[in-house]
Protein backbone atom coordinates (compact mmCIF):
# COMPACT_ATOMS: atom_id res chain seq x y z
CA UNK A 1 0.00 0.00 0.00
CA UNK A 2 1.46 3.33 -1.08
CA UNK A 3 1.63 6.16 1.44
CA UNK A 4 1.71 9.90 0.92
CA UNK A 5 4.58 11.53 2.79
CA UNK A 6 2.70 14.83 2.80
CA UNK A 7 -0.43 13.16 4.18
CA UNK A 8 1.53 11.25 6.83
CA UNK A 9 3.45 14.32 7.96
CA UNK A 10 0.28 16.43 8.12
CA UNK A 11 -1.50 13.79 10.22
CA UNK A 12 1.49 13.20 12.51
CA UNK A 13 2.19 16.90 13.08
CA UNK A 14 -1.51 17.71 13.38
CA UNK A 15 -1.99 14.95 15.95
CA UNK A 16 1.06 16.21 17.85
CA UNK A 17 -0.27 19.79 17.78
CA UNK A 18 -3.67 18.64 19.07
CA UNK A 19 -2.09 16.63 21.90
CA UNK A 20 0.20 19.50 22.85
CA UNK A 21 -2.75 21.92 22.60
CA UNK A 22 -4.89 19.75 24.87
CA UNK A 23 -2.05 19.36 27.38
CA UNK A 24 -1.24 23.07 27.27
CA UNK A 25 -4.93 23.96 27.60
CA UNK A 26 -5.38 21.65 30.58
CA UNK A 27 -2.28 23.02 32.29
CA UNK A 28 -3.28 26.62 31.53
CA UNK A 29 -6.81 25.99 32.81
CA UNK A 30 -5.52 24.41 36.00
CA UNK A 31 -2.96 27.15 36.66
CA UNK A 32 -5.48 29.93 35.95
CA UNK A 33 -8.01 28.20 38.21
CA UNK A 34 -5.46 27.93 41.02
CA UNK A 35 -4.34 31.53 40.53
CA UNK A 36 -7.95 32.72 40.75
CA UNK A 37 -8.48 30.76 43.95
CA UNK A 38 -5.28 32.15 45.47
CA UNK A 39 -6.23 35.67 44.40
CA UNK A 40 -9.57 35.34 46.15
CA UNK A 41 -7.85 34.00 49.26
CA UNK A 42 -5.60 37.06 49.20
CA UNK A 43 -8.71 39.24 48.85
CA UNK A 44 -10.26 37.60 51.94
CA UNK A 45 -7.03 38.15 53.85
CA UNK A 46 -6.84 41.83 52.88
CA UNK A 47 -10.52 42.48 53.63
CA UNK A 48 -10.15 40.87 57.06
CA UNK A 49 -7.05 42.94 57.74
CA UNK A 50 -8.79 46.24 56.88
CA UNK A 51 -12.05 45.49 58.74
CA UNK A 52 -13.16 47.91 61.50
CA UNK A 53 -14.45 46.01 64.52
CA UNK A 54 -16.89 48.83 65.42
CA UNK A 55 -18.98 48.37 62.31
CA UNK A 56 -18.97 44.60 62.06
CA UNK A 57 -22.16 42.61 62.38
CA UNK A 58 -22.45 39.82 64.87
CA UNK A 59 -25.39 37.91 63.38
CA UNK A 60 -25.09 35.66 60.37
CA UNK A 61 -27.95 33.65 58.92
CA UNK A 62 -28.01 30.22 57.38
CA UNK A 63 -28.17 31.78 53.96
CA UNK A 64 -24.78 33.30 54.65
CA UNK A 65 -25.84 36.98 54.82
CA UNK A 66 -25.69 39.49 57.68
CA UNK A 67 -28.73 41.43 58.67
CA UNK A 68 -27.81 44.56 56.72
CA UNK A 69 -25.82 42.96 53.90
CA UNK A 70 -26.64 43.20 50.21
CA UNK A 71 -27.99 39.89 48.84
CA UNK A 72 -25.52 40.20 45.95
CA UNK A 73 -22.49 40.62 48.22
CA UNK A 74 -19.87 37.97 47.50
CA UNK A 75 -17.59 38.65 50.49
CA UNK A 76 -18.87 39.30 54.01
CA UNK A 77 -16.99 40.25 57.14
CA UNK A 78 -18.32 39.36 60.60
CA UNK A 79 -17.06 39.68 64.14
CA UNK A 80 -16.83 36.34 65.87
CA UNK A 81 -18.60 36.22 69.30
CA UNK A 82 -16.74 35.27 72.47
CA UNK A 83 -16.26 31.61 73.29
CA UNK A 84 -19.39 29.83 74.29
CA UNK A 85 -21.56 31.60 71.76
CA UNK A 86 -22.10 30.56 68.15
CA UNK A 87 -23.21 32.21 64.93
CA UNK A 88 -25.06 29.21 63.57
CA UNK A 89 -22.43 27.13 61.69
CA UNK A 90 -19.59 29.63 62.25
CA UNK A 91 -17.84 28.44 65.38
CA UNK A 92 -16.22 31.07 67.58
CA UNK A 93 -13.21 28.84 68.36
CA UNK A 94 -11.83 28.75 64.83
CA UNK A 95 -8.05 29.04 64.60
CA UNK A 96 -6.56 32.01 62.66
CA UNK A 97 -6.14 31.31 58.96
CA UNK A 98 -8.18 29.75 56.15
CA UNK A 99 -10.97 27.22 56.61
CA UNK A 100 -13.52 25.57 54.36
CA UNK A 101 -16.79 25.02 56.27
CA UNK A 102 -20.05 23.28 55.40
CA UNK A 103 -23.53 24.67 56.13
CA UNK A 104 -27.07 24.04 55.05
CA UNK A 105 -26.66 26.92 52.63
CA UNK A 106 -23.55 25.45 50.98
CA UNK A 107 -19.77 25.48 51.41
CA UNK A 108 -17.92 28.55 52.58
CA UNK A 109 -14.35 29.77 52.45
CA UNK A 110 -13.48 31.52 55.73
CA UNK A 111 -10.42 33.52 56.79
CA UNK A 112 -10.11 34.20 60.53
CA UNK A 113 -8.01 37.04 61.99
CA UNK A 114 -7.57 37.40 65.74
CA UNK A 115 -6.16 40.58 67.31
CA UNK A 116 -6.34 42.05 70.85
CA UNK A 117 -8.82 39.45 72.01
CA UNK A 118 -11.23 39.94 69.14
CA UNK A 119 -11.73 37.78 66.08
CA UNK A 120 -12.80 38.79 62.58
CA UNK A 121 -13.86 36.38 59.82
CA UNK A 122 -13.97 37.18 56.08
CA UNK A 123 -16.46 34.83 54.40
CA UNK A 124 -17.06 33.93 50.75
CA UNK A 125 -19.33 31.29 49.23
CA UNK A 126 -17.36 28.48 47.61
CA UNK A 127 -19.84 28.36 44.72
CA UNK A 128 -19.16 32.02 43.92
CA UNK A 129 -15.39 31.46 44.22
CA UNK A 130 -15.51 28.50 41.85
CA UNK A 131 -17.61 30.48 39.39
CA UNK A 132 -15.06 33.29 39.36
CA UNK A 133 -12.11 30.85 39.12
CA UNK A 134 -13.67 28.88 36.26
CA UNK A 135 -14.55 32.07 34.45
CA UNK A 136 -10.95 33.30 34.69
CA UNK A 137 -9.57 29.87 33.69
CA UNK A 138 -11.82 29.78 30.60
CA UNK A 139 -10.50 33.19 29.60
CA UNK A 140 -6.95 31.78 29.81
CA UNK A 141 -8.00 28.72 27.78
CA UNK A 142 -9.83 30.68 25.07
CA UNK A 143 -6.72 31.76 23.06
CA UNK A 144 -5.54 28.14 22.81
CA UNK A 145 -8.97 26.96 21.64
CA UNK A 146 -9.14 29.70 19.02
CA UNK A 147 -5.54 29.28 17.81
CA UNK A 148 -5.53 25.47 17.61
CA UNK A 149 -7.42 25.28 14.25
CA UNK A 150 -5.16 28.01 12.88
CA UNK A 151 -2.05 26.07 13.92
CA UNK A 152 -3.43 22.91 12.27
CA UNK A 153 -4.08 24.84 9.06
CA UNK A 154 -0.55 26.28 9.19
CA UNK A 155 0.94 22.81 9.69
CA UNK A 156 -0.78 21.52 6.55
CA UNK A 157 0.25 24.59 4.56
CA UNK A 158 3.86 24.45 5.74
CA UNK A 159 4.20 20.72 5.01
CA UNK A 160 2.69 21.22 1.55
CA UNK A 161 4.97 24.19 0.84
CA UNK A 162 8.14 22.42 2.05
CA UNK A 163 7.36 19.32 -0.02
CA UNK A 164 6.45 21.35 -3.10
CA UNK A 165 10.00 21.05 -4.55
CA UNK A 166 9.57 17.25 -4.60
CA UNK A 167 6.41 17.59 -6.67
CA UNK A 168 8.25 19.97 -9.00
CA UNK A 169 11.09 17.45 -9.37
CA UNK A 170 8.58 14.68 -10.12
CA UNK A 171 6.91 16.80 -12.79
CA UNK A 172 10.30 17.64 -14.27
CA UNK A 173 11.19 13.95 -14.45
CA UNK A 174 7.83 13.11 -16.04
CA UNK A 175 8.37 15.75 -18.72
CA UNK A 176 11.86 14.48 -19.62
CA UNK A 177 12.53 13.21 -23.12
CA UNK A 178 13.54 9.53 -22.84
CA UNK A 179 16.10 9.96 -25.61
CA UNK A 180 17.89 12.85 -23.89
CA UNK A 181 17.18 13.14 -20.13
CA UNK A 182 18.41 16.38 -18.55
CA UNK A 183 19.85 16.81 -15.06
CA UNK A 184 17.49 17.99 -12.33
CA UNK A 185 18.04 21.44 -10.85
CA UNK A 186 19.00 21.54 -7.17
CA UNK A 187 17.70 25.09 -6.74
CA UNK A 188 15.40 25.46 -3.68
CA UNK A 189 15.83 21.78 -2.90
CA UNK A 190 15.95 20.98 0.87
CA UNK A 191 19.23 19.65 2.22
CA UNK A 192 17.58 16.33 3.09
CA UNK A 193 16.46 15.84 -0.53
CA UNK A 194 19.69 17.09 -2.13
CA UNK A 195 21.57 13.73 -1.90
CA UNK A 196 18.57 12.05 -3.55
CA UNK A 197 18.58 14.62 -6.37
CA UNK A 198 22.35 14.20 -6.78
CA UNK A 199 21.93 10.42 -7.05
CA UNK A 200 19.17 10.84 -9.64
CA UNK A 201 21.39 13.18 -11.68
CA UNK A 202 24.22 10.65 -11.54
CA UNK A 203 21.83 7.94 -12.67
CA UNK A 204 20.56 10.17 -15.50
CA UNK A 205 24.16 10.78 -16.57
CA UNK A 206 24.76 7.02 -16.67
CA UNK A 207 21.56 6.60 -18.70
CA UNK A 208 22.73 9.26 -21.16
CA UNK A 209 26.09 7.55 -21.52
CA UNK A 210 24.41 4.19 -21.98
CA UNK A 211 22.07 5.58 -24.62
CA UNK A 212 25.00 7.19 -26.41
CA UNK A 213 26.94 3.93 -26.35
CA UNK A 214 23.91 1.99 -27.59
CA UNK A 215 23.32 4.43 -30.45
CA UNK A 216 26.97 4.23 -31.41
CA UNK A 217 26.94 0.44 -31.12
CA UNK A 218 23.85 0.15 -33.29
CA UNK A 219 25.30 2.53 -35.88
CA UNK A 220 28.62 0.64 -35.91
CA UNK A 221 26.84 -2.72 -36.10
CA UNK A 222 24.74 -1.54 -39.03
CA UNK A 223 27.86 -0.28 -40.78
CA UNK A 224 29.85 -3.45 -40.07
CA UNK A 225 27.03 -5.73 -41.21
CA UNK A 226 26.45 -3.73 -44.39
CA UNK A 227 29.95 -4.44 -45.70
CA UNK A 228 29.93 -8.27 -45.43
CA UNK A 229 26.34 -8.46 -46.67
CA UNK A 230 27.29 -6.37 -49.72
CA UNK A 231 30.31 -8.60 -50.28
CA UNK A 232 28.13 -11.71 -50.02
CA UNK A 233 25.72 -10.26 -52.56
CA UNK A 234 28.56 -9.56 -55.00
CA UNK A 235 30.02 -13.04 -54.48
CA UNK A 236 26.61 -14.60 -55.23
CA UNK A 237 26.43 -12.57 -58.42
CA UNK A 238 29.90 -13.79 -59.39
CA UNK A 239 28.79 -17.32 -58.65
CA UNK A 240 25.81 -16.92 -60.99
CA UNK A 241 28.14 -15.82 -63.79
CA UNK A 242 30.38 -18.88 -63.45
CA UNK A 243 30.26 -20.83 -66.73
CA UNK A 244 32.15 -23.93 -65.59
CA UNK A 245 32.01 -26.18 -62.56
CA UNK A 246 35.63 -25.39 -61.74
CA UNK A 247 34.98 -21.64 -61.74
CA UNK A 248 31.93 -22.19 -59.57
CA UNK A 249 34.01 -24.10 -57.00
CA UNK A 250 36.62 -21.36 -56.92
CA UNK A 251 33.96 -18.74 -56.24
CA UNK A 252 32.21 -20.83 -53.57
CA UNK A 253 35.28 -20.70 -51.28
CA UNK A 254 35.27 -16.89 -50.69
CA UNK A 255 31.48 -17.07 -50.38
CA UNK A 256 31.77 -19.63 -47.58
CA UNK A 257 34.43 -17.50 -45.86
CA UNK A 258 32.18 -14.44 -46.04
CA UNK A 259 29.26 -16.40 -44.64
CA UNK A 260 31.47 -17.64 -41.77
CA UNK A 261 32.62 -14.09 -40.96
CA UNK A 262 29.00 -12.93 -40.95
CA UNK A 263 28.04 -15.84 -38.71
CA UNK A 264 30.82 -15.03 -36.22
CA UNK A 265 29.89 -11.36 -36.16
CA UNK A 266 26.21 -12.16 -35.63
CA UNK A 267 27.12 -14.56 -32.84
CA UNK A 268 29.27 -11.91 -31.17
CA UNK A 269 26.54 -9.29 -31.47
CA UNK A 270 24.04 -11.63 -29.83
CA UNK A 271 26.54 -12.49 -27.09
CA UNK A 272 27.18 -8.80 -26.47
CA UNK A 273 23.45 -8.02 -26.22
CA UNK A 274 22.76 -11.02 -23.98
CA UNK A 275 25.66 -10.11 -21.71
CA UNK A 276 24.28 -6.59 -21.21
CA UNK A 277 20.75 -7.62 -20.23
CA UNK A 278 21.32 -10.84 -18.25
CA UNK A 279 21.89 -10.82 -14.50
CA UNK A 280 25.05 -12.57 -13.19
CA UNK A 281 24.51 -15.98 -11.59
CA UNK A 282 26.94 -17.08 -8.90
CA UNK A 283 28.05 -20.70 -9.16
CA UNK A 284 31.13 -22.69 -8.26
CA UNK A 285 33.37 -23.01 -11.33
CA UNK A 286 36.32 -25.36 -11.76
CA UNK A 287 38.80 -23.38 -13.86
CA UNK A 288 40.70 -26.43 -15.06
CA UNK A 289 37.57 -28.04 -16.49
CA UNK A 290 36.36 -24.82 -18.13
CA UNK A 291 39.71 -23.98 -19.73
CA UNK A 292 40.15 -27.53 -21.05
CA UNK A 293 36.73 -27.31 -22.72
CA UNK A 294 37.64 -23.93 -24.26
CA UNK A 295 40.92 -25.27 -25.59
CA UNK A 296 39.14 -28.29 -27.06
CA UNK A 297 36.61 -26.03 -28.79
CA UNK A 298 39.39 -23.95 -30.40
CA UNK A 299 41.90 -26.73 -31.02
CA UNK A 300 40.82 -27.46 -34.61
CA UNK A 301 41.07 -23.80 -35.60
CA UNK A 302 44.47 -23.47 -33.94
CA UNK A 303 45.81 -26.62 -35.63
CA UNK A 304 44.63 -25.37 -39.01
CA UNK A 305 47.02 -22.45 -38.52
CA UNK A 306 49.79 -24.57 -37.00
CA UNK A 307 49.40 -22.87 -33.61
CA UNK A 308 50.34 -24.80 -30.49
CA UNK A 309 48.03 -24.22 -27.46
CA UNK A 310 49.27 -24.98 -23.96
CA UNK A 311 47.40 -25.08 -20.63
CA UNK A 312 48.88 -24.47 -17.18
CA UNK A 313 47.16 -24.26 -13.80
CA UNK A 314 46.01 -25.94 -10.60
CA UNK A 315 43.40 -28.54 -11.44
CA UNK A 316 41.66 -28.04 -8.06
CA UNK A 317 41.33 -24.25 -8.33
CA UNK A 318 37.70 -23.09 -8.11
CA UNK A 319 35.88 -19.80 -7.67
CA UNK A 320 32.30 -18.57 -7.43
CA UNK A 321 31.28 -16.58 -10.49
CA UNK A 322 28.89 -16.57 -13.42
CA UNK A 323 30.07 -19.49 -15.62
CA UNK A 324 28.47 -18.12 -18.80
CA UNK A 325 30.07 -14.70 -18.40
CA UNK A 326 33.43 -16.24 -17.48
CA UNK A 327 33.30 -18.52 -20.52
CA UNK A 328 32.41 -15.52 -22.70
CA UNK A 329 35.47 -13.60 -21.47
CA UNK A 330 37.92 -16.44 -22.03
CA UNK A 331 36.34 -17.53 -25.33
CA UNK A 332 36.68 -14.06 -26.89
CA UNK A 333 40.19 -13.60 -25.54
CA UNK A 334 41.31 -17.00 -26.86
CA UNK A 335 39.64 -16.43 -30.26
CA UNK A 336 41.34 -13.06 -30.45
CA UNK A 337 44.73 -14.60 -29.65
CA UNK A 338 44.29 -17.28 -32.36
CA UNK A 339 43.22 -14.65 -34.90
CA UNK A 340 46.31 -12.48 -34.33
CA UNK A 341 48.91 -15.19 -33.76
CA UNK A 342 50.78 -15.98 -36.98
CA UNK A 343 50.99 -19.55 -38.33
CA UNK A 344 53.47 -21.65 -36.39
CA UNK A 345 53.06 -19.52 -33.24
CA UNK A 346 52.08 -20.60 -29.76
CA UNK A 347 49.44 -19.67 -27.18
CA UNK A 348 49.51 -20.45 -23.45
CA UNK A 349 46.46 -20.32 -21.23
CA UNK A 350 47.35 -20.36 -17.56
CA UNK A 351 45.63 -19.57 -14.28
CA UNK A 352 46.70 -19.32 -10.64
CA UNK A 353 45.82 -17.72 -7.31
CA UNK A 354 47.68 -14.58 -6.30
CA UNK A 355 47.05 -12.48 -3.16
CA UNK A 356 43.49 -13.80 -2.77
CA UNK A 357 42.81 -13.10 -6.44
CA UNK A 358 42.30 -15.48 -9.32
CA UNK A 359 44.49 -14.52 -12.26
CA UNK A 360 43.87 -15.97 -15.74
CA UNK A 361 46.33 -15.19 -18.52
CA UNK A 362 46.27 -15.90 -22.26
CA UNK A 363 49.73 -15.39 -23.70
CA UNK A 364 50.24 -15.37 -27.47
CA UNK A 365 53.15 -14.84 -29.84
CA UNK A 366 51.38 -12.30 -32.04
CA UNK A 367 52.36 -8.73 -32.90
CA UNK A 368 51.08 -7.27 -29.62
CA UNK A 369 49.28 -3.94 -29.27
CA UNK A 370 50.95 -0.52 -29.51
CA UNK A 371 50.75 1.38 -26.23
CA UNK A 372 48.87 4.21 -27.97
CA UNK A 373 46.10 1.77 -28.97
CA UNK A 374 45.56 0.00 -25.62
CA UNK A 375 42.91 2.48 -24.49
CA UNK A 376 40.81 2.03 -27.63
CA UNK A 377 40.92 -1.70 -28.31
CA UNK A 378 38.03 -2.22 -25.87
CA UNK A 379 35.73 -0.02 -27.99
CA UNK A 380 33.20 -1.97 -30.09
CA UNK A 381 34.28 -2.56 -33.72
CA UNK A 382 37.64 -0.86 -33.20
CA UNK A 383 40.50 -2.54 -35.01
CA UNK A 384 44.14 -1.62 -35.13
CA UNK A 385 45.27 -0.34 -38.50
CA UNK A 386 46.46 -3.16 -40.70
CA UNK A 387 44.48 -5.87 -38.87
CA UNK A 388 41.03 -5.25 -40.36
CA UNK A 389 40.80 -8.75 -41.83
CA UNK A 390 41.42 -10.57 -38.54
CA UNK A 391 38.06 -10.00 -36.89
CA UNK A 392 35.08 -7.78 -36.24
CA UNK A 393 36.59 -5.77 -33.38
CA UNK A 394 34.02 -7.03 -30.87
CA UNK A 395 35.98 -9.68 -28.95
CA UNK A 396 37.83 -7.49 -26.46
CA UNK A 397 34.83 -5.19 -26.06
CA UNK A 398 32.58 -8.11 -25.11
CA UNK A 399 35.20 -9.52 -22.73
CA UNK A 400 35.72 -6.12 -21.10
CA UNK A 401 31.97 -5.55 -20.50
CA UNK A 402 31.53 -9.05 -19.07
CA UNK A 403 34.53 -8.58 -16.76
CA UNK A 404 33.11 -5.34 -15.39
CA UNK A 405 29.77 -7.01 -14.65
CA UNK A 406 31.56 -9.76 -12.71
CA UNK A 407 33.63 -7.24 -10.75
CA UNK A 408 36.92 -8.20 -12.38
CA UNK A 409 39.52 -6.29 -14.38
CA UNK A 410 41.22 -6.88 -17.71
CA UNK A 411 44.68 -5.64 -18.58
CA UNK A 412 46.80 -6.01 -21.73
CA UNK A 413 50.58 -6.20 -21.59
CA UNK A 414 53.11 -6.67 -24.38
CA UNK A 415 55.67 -9.40 -23.67
CA UNK A 416 58.36 -7.72 -25.75
CA UNK A 417 57.99 -5.43 -28.75
CA UNK A 418 56.65 -7.58 -31.57
CA UNK A 419 56.80 -10.86 -29.61
CA UNK A 420 53.28 -11.26 -28.28
CA UNK A 421 50.58 -10.06 -25.93
CA UNK A 422 49.50 -11.07 -22.42
CA UNK A 423 45.74 -10.88 -21.80
CA UNK A 424 45.27 -10.85 -18.01
CA UNK A 425 41.92 -11.21 -16.22
CA UNK A 426 41.92 -10.69 -12.44
CA UNK A 427 38.99 -11.52 -10.15
CA UNK A 428 38.67 -11.64 -6.38
CA UNK A 429 38.65 -15.25 -5.16
N, C-alpha and C positions, 0 to 999 in steps of 0.2 A: 504494500500500500504506500503510495507516494504521499509525502508530507510537504506542506508549504512552510518554508522557513519564516516567511513574513507572518503567516497565520500563527505558527507556534510561538514566535517571539511576542506577538501582540497578546496572545492568551496568557503566556507566562508572566509577562510584565504587568498586564492588566490585573491578573490574579494577585500578584505581589502587591501592586498598588492598593487593591481593595483590602487585602489583609492588613497592610501597614496602616491604611486609612481607618479601618475598624479598630485596630489596636490603639492608634493615636487618638481617635475619637473617644474610646473608652477611658483612656488615661486622662485626657483633657477633661472629660465629664467628671471623673472622680476627683481630680485635683480641684476643679472649679467648685464642685459641691463641697469639698472639705474646706476650701478657702472661704466660701460663703458661710459655712457653719462657724468657723473660727472668727470671722468678721462679726457675726452676730453675738458670739460669746464676748468679744471685746466690747461691743456696744453695751451689752448688759453690765459688764464690769465698769465701764465709764459712767453709765447712768447711775449705778449704785454708788459710785464714788462721789458724784456731784449732788446726790439727793440731800434735801434739807429735812431734818427730822421733824421740824415744827409743822410741816405741811403734809406729812405723810398720813395716809389713811390706815386704820387699824382693822378694818373689816373687809374680808374678801369672801365673795360668794362662790358657790359651786361652779357657776359658769365662768369663774376666773376673772371677774370684774369688780372693782371697788364701787362703793356707793355712788361716787360722783364721777366715775370714769366714763370716757366715751366708748360706746360699744365697738367702735372700729379701732380702738387703741390696740397696738400689737405688743407693746412693752408696758408693763405696770410696775410700780415701785410701792412697796408696802413696808410698814414698820412692824417687825415681829414683836408679839406681846412677851411679857416676862414668862419665865418658866412656870409651868403649871396651867397655863392658858393655851388655847389652840385656836387657830383661824382655819376651821374646817380641816382640810387635808394638809395644810402648811404647818408643820410642826415647829414649835418655837426653839427646839433644841438642835436645830440643824447646824452642822459645822460650817465655818467660813469656806467659801469656794463654790464650785459648780455642782449642781445636783439635777438629776432627771427624775421627776416625781409623777406618779399616777394619780388621777382623780376621776370622779364620775363624768367630768366634763372633758376628759382627754388627758394627754401627757403634757407635762410642762417642763421647761428648762428654767432652772432657778439659780441665781447667783446670790450668795449671802455674804454681807459685809458686817463685821462687828467692830464697834469702836466706842470706847468710854461707857461700856455697860449696855449700850443699845445695839440693836441688830436691824439691818436693812436688807430686804430681799428684792432683787430685780427679777421680774417674771415675764416669760414669753411662751406662748403656746407652741408646742413642738410642730403641730400641723402648719402653722404660719411660717415657722423657721424652715421647714422642709420645702414649703411652696416657694419661698424666696431662694433657697439654695438650688432647687431644681431649675427655677427660672434662670438664675445666673449661669448654671452649668449648661443649659440648652443654648444660651447665647454664646458660650465658649465653643460649643460643638457645631453651631450653625455654619461657620466658615468652612469647616472640614466637609460637612455634608454638601455644601454648595460647590466646593472646589473639586470634589472627588470625580464627578462626571467630566469636568474640564480636563483633569489630569489624565483620565482614561482616553479621552479624545486626543490629547497631545501625545500620549504614548503611541497610539496607532499611527498618527501622522508622522512622528519622528522615525518610527520603525520603517514606515513606507518610504520616507524620504531617504533614509540612510541606505536602504536596499535598492533604491532606484538605479544606481550605477550597474547593479547586477542585471537588471532587466534591460538596460541599455546595451550591455555587453552581449546578452542573449540575442537581442534584436540584430545587433551588428553581425554576430555569427550566422544568424539565419539568412541575412541578406548577402552573405559572401558568395562569390562566384566559385563553384567547385574547381574550376580549371586554374584559378589564380587567387587563392585565399590571401587576404592581407592581414598584417599584424594588428592586434587589438590595441587601442590607445589606453595608456595607464593614467590619463588625466582624470582627476577627481575620483580615483579608485581608492577605497579604504586600504589601510596598511594590511589588514587581515586578508583582503582579497588579492592584493598585489602579487604574492607568490603564485597564486592560482593563475592569474592573468599571464605572468611571466612563463609559467609552464605551458599554457595554451599557445603562447606565441612561439615557444621553442618547438612545440609539436607541429604548429602550422608551418614553421620553417622547414622541418623535416619532411612534411607532406609536399611542400613546394619542390624541395630537392628531389624527392622520390618521383613526383610527376615529371620533373625535367628529365630525370634519368630514364623514365619509362618512355617519354616522347622521343628522346634521342635513341634509345634502344630500338623502338619500333621503326624509326626512320632508317637506322643503320641496318636493321634486319630486312626491311623492304629493299633497301639498296643492294645488300649482299645477296639476297635471293633472286633479284632481278637478273644479275649477271649470269649465274649458272643456268637459270631457266632459259635465258636468251641463247646461251651457248648450246644447251640441249636442243632447243628448237632448230638452230642452224645445223647441228650434227644430224638431226633427223632428216632435214632437207637434203643434206649431203648423202645420207643413206638411201634416200629415195632415188637419187640420181645415179646410184651405182649401177653399172651395166653388166658387171660380172660378179660371180660369187666371191671371187678373191677380193675384189674391191669392196664388196659389202662386208666381208670379214674384217678387213683393215679398218673400216669406218665404225664397226661395232665396238671395237676396243676403246676409243676415246669416249664413245657414248656411254659405255658401262662405267668408265672412270668418272664421268660427269655426274651420272646417276648416283654413284657411291658418295661423291663429295656432297651432293645435295641431301642424300640420306643422313650423312654424318652431321651436317649443319642443322637439319631439321631435328635430329635427335638431341643435339646440344641446346637448341632453342627450347625444346620441350623440357629438358632437364633444368635449364635455367629458370623457366617459368614455374615449374613444380617446386624447385628449391626455394623460391621467393614466397610462395603461398603456404607451404606445408609447415606444420609445427614440429620442432625437434622431438624425437622420442628417445628416451634414455634407456639403453640396454647394455648388457655386458658383451664386449666384443673382444674376441681373441685375435690379436693383430697378426700372428703367424698364419692362422687359417685364412684370414681375409687377404693378406698380401700374396699368399700362394695362389689363391683363386684368381686374383688380378693378373699375376704373372702368367698363369695358364691361359687366360683369356687373350692376352696380348702376345703370346709366344709365337704363334704362326706368323703374325705381321712382322715381329722382330726378326724371325729366321729368314723371312723373304728378303730382308735387307741385309742379312748377315750380321745382325746385331746380337751380341751376347748379353743376356740378362742374368744378373746375380741377385741373391737374396740373403740378407744377414739380419739376425735378430734373435732375441730370446723367445723360444716357442711357448713359454708359459705366460708371457706378458699380456695382460688384459687391462681394459679400461671401460668405463661407462660413458657411452656417447650414442649418437644417432648413427646406426650402421649404414643407412642409405646415404646420409650426407657425407660420412667418412669415406664410403666407397666412391662417391662422386668426386671428392677432392683427389683421392689417389688415382682414380681412373683417368681424369683429365690431365693430371700432372704426368702420369706414365705415358699416355698417348702423346702428349706434347714432347716429352723426351724422345720417344721413338721417331716422331716426325722430324725433329731437328738433328738427330744424331746421324752422321753420315754412314754409309754402308761400311761394314767391318768394324764399327765402333762397339762400345760396351756401355751398359747401364747397370747401376747397382741400386737396389732398393733395400734400405736398412732402417731398423728402428731400435730404440733403446730408451731406458729411463734415465733422466738427468735432473737432479735437484727437484724431485717431486713433479717433474714434467715428463710427458711422453713426447719424444722427438722422432719424427719420421722423415727420412731424407731419400730423395731420388737423385742420384748423381749420374750425369751423362757425360759423354765425350764430344758434345756438339760445339758449336761456335761460341756459346755463351751469349750474354746480353750486355751491350754497352751500358756503362753506368748512367749515361744521360737518358736511357730508355727505360730504366727499371721502374720509374714512377708511373709510366704510361701503359706498361704491358698488361696491367690488370683492367684496363678499360675495354669494354666490349668491342669486338671487331677490329681492335688495334693490332697491326702487324708491323714488325720491324722492316724497314726498307730492305728489299732484296729477298724477303722470305714469304712473299705473298702466296706462293704456290703450296706452302707447307700446311696450311690450315685455314680455319675461318676466323681465328682471333678471339674465340670464345672460351677456350679451355681454361686459361689462367683466370679470366674474369669469373667463370662459374666456380672454380675452386676457391677463389678469394671470398666471394659472397658466402659460400657454404661454410668456410672457416670462421668468418665473423659470426654467423648464426650459432655456431657451436662454441663460441668463446675462445677460439684459438687464433694463432697468428701464422702468417706465411711470409717467409723471407726468401730472397734469391741472392745467391752468392756465386761469383765466378771462381772456378778452381784456380786457373791461371789464364792469362789472356789467350783466347783462342783454343783452350784445351777442355772446355766443358763448363757445365752449370750445376750448382747444387740447389735443388728445390727443398726447402726445409719447412716442415709443418710442426708447430709446437702447441701442445694442449696440456692443461693441468690434469694430473693423474687423478 
